[in-house]
Amino acid sequence: MKVLPLSTRHSMASVATCADAVLLRALAQDDEQAFAEIYQRYWDELHAHACRKLGCPHEADEVVQDLFVALWNKRHSAPDIQQLNAYLFTALKYRVIDYLRAQAVRLAHAAAAPTSSADRGTEESMAVADLAAALAASLRRLPAHARAVFQLSRLEHRTVPEIAAQLQVSPKTVEYHLARSLRLLRISLREFMASVLLLALLNA
């Protein structure tokens, strides 16, 4: 399903006054106008919220667009949604967490990748070294519990239950510290994102 561009939203005035529950029932019947109205009704608020969390409009575009694509793909279960507003913002929260987690993992892998003068140029080796140093410094600045959870999860590849058992905390606490550490790491390492993207292109 291709999401309608913002420039076409004004053509959906006929459904603009429908309640969310009505739109959800129509969506379950493959009604694209109902989907477009939901998109129009919630895009701006969802996008603004994602921008505040991610700090980048382009990344917010990606996350919110993916959220609406997922809503369309799951449209036949739409009537099961009790409150559309709450559903969308809860789904957005977890998508933002997943996005931050993926970014942090990519940063960690890039920083930890072995370098070789035979395989890499001087500038690329310096970029990797800078990333490794930045990651190490960022890890040191994390609160102790968040740092321990991140190291066990991302460096030692432990599962949430395993980490909870080792640290003698609840799985929810582990998830909280993991989300927090990934968010803080991403903020700290944001200035190195261009270097990471360059490395990915060079290694493609």
JOVENQUI-V203857 format. One record per residue. SS is DSSP state (a for helix, b for strand, c for the rest). OMEGA is omega as a letter, one per 40 degrees, with the letter a starting at -180 (none if undefined). D_FIRST is the distance of its C-alpha to the first C-alpha in whole Angstrom. Layout:
ss=<SS | SS>
omega=<OMEGA | OMEGA>
d_first=<D_FIRST | D_FIRST>
//
This chain:
ss=<c | c | c | c | c | a | a | a | a | a | a | a | a | a | a | c | c | c | c | a | a | a | a | a | a | a | a | a | c | c | c | a | a | a | a | a | a | a | a | a | a | a | a | a | a | a | a | a | a | a | a | a | a | a | c | c | a | a | a | a | a | a | a | a | a | a | a | a | a | a | a | a | a | c | a | a | a | a | a | a | c | c | c | a | a | a | a | a | a | a | a | a | a | a | a | a | a | a | a | a | a | a | a | a | a | a | a | a | a | a | a | a | c | c | c | c | c | c | c | c | c | a | a | a | a | a | a | a | a | a | a | a | a | a | a | a | a | a | a | a | a | c | c | a | a | a | a | a | a | a | a | a | a | a | a | c | c | c | c | a | a | a | a | a | a | a | a | c | c | c | a | a | a | a | a | a | a | a | a | a | a | a | a | a | a | a | a | a | a | a | a | a | a | a | a | a | a | a | a | a | a | a | a | c>
omega=<i | a | i | i | a | a | a | a | a | a | a | a | a | a | a | a | a | i | i | a | i | i | a | i | i | i | i | i | i | a | a | i | i | i | a | i | i | i | i | a | a | a | a | a | i | a | i | i | i | i | i | a | a | i | a | a | a | i | i | i | a | a | a | i | i | i | i | i | i | i | i | a | a | a | a | i | a | i | i | i | a | a | a | a | a | a | a | a | i | i | i | a | a | i | i | i | i | a | i | i | a | i | a | i | i | i | a | a | i | a | a | a | i | i | i | a | i | a | a | i | a | a | a | i | i | i | i | i | i | i | i | i | i | i | a | i | i | i | a | a | i | i | a | a | i | i | a | a | i | a | i | a | a | a | i | i | i | i | i | i | i | i | i | i | a | a | i | i | i | i | i | i | i | a | i | a | i | i | a | a | i | i | a | i | a | i | a | a | a | a | a | a | a | i | i | i | i | i | i | i | a | a | a | none>
d_first=<0 | 4 | 6 | 9 | 12 | 15 | 17 | 15 | 16 | 19 | 18 | 17 | 21 | 21 | 20 | 21 | 24 | 22 | 23 | 20 | 21 | 21 | 17 | 16 | 18 | 16 | 13 | 14 | 14 | 11 | 12 | 9 | 13 | 13 | 10 | 11 | 15 | 14 | 13 | 16 | 18 | 18 | 16 | 20 | 22 | 19 | 20 | 23 | 24 | 22 | 24 | 27 | 27 | 25 | 27 | 25 | 23 | 21 | 20 | 19 | 17 | 15 | 16 | 15 | 11 | 11 | 12 | 10 | 7 | 9 | 10 | 7 | 8 | 11 | 11 | 14 | 16 | 16 | 19 | 21 | 20 | 23 | 23 | 20 | 21 | 23 | 20 | 18 | 21 | 22 | 19 | 19 | 23 | 22 | 19 | 22 | 24 | 22 | 22 | 25 | 26 | 25 | 26 | 30 | 29 | 29 | 31 | 34 | 33 | 34 | 37 | 38 | 38 | 41 | 42 | 44 | 46 | 46 | 42 | 41 | 43 | 45 | 42 | 39 | 42 | 43 | 39 | 39 | 42 | 41 | 38 | 40 | 43 | 40 | 39 | 42 | 43 | 40 | 41 | 44 | 43 | 41 | 43 | 44 | 42 | 39 | 40 | 42 | 38 | 36 | 39 | 39 | 35 | 34 | 38 | 39 | 36 | 37 | 35 | 35 | 37 | 39 | 39 | 40 | 43 | 44 | 44 | 45 | 42 | 40 | 36 | 35 | 37 | 36 | 32 | 34 | 36 | 33 | 31 | 33 | 35 | 31 | 31 | 34 | 34 | 31 | 33 | 36 | 34 | 32 | 35 | 34 | 30 | 31 | 33 | 31 | 28 | 31 | 32 | 29 | 29 | 32 | 32 | 29>
//
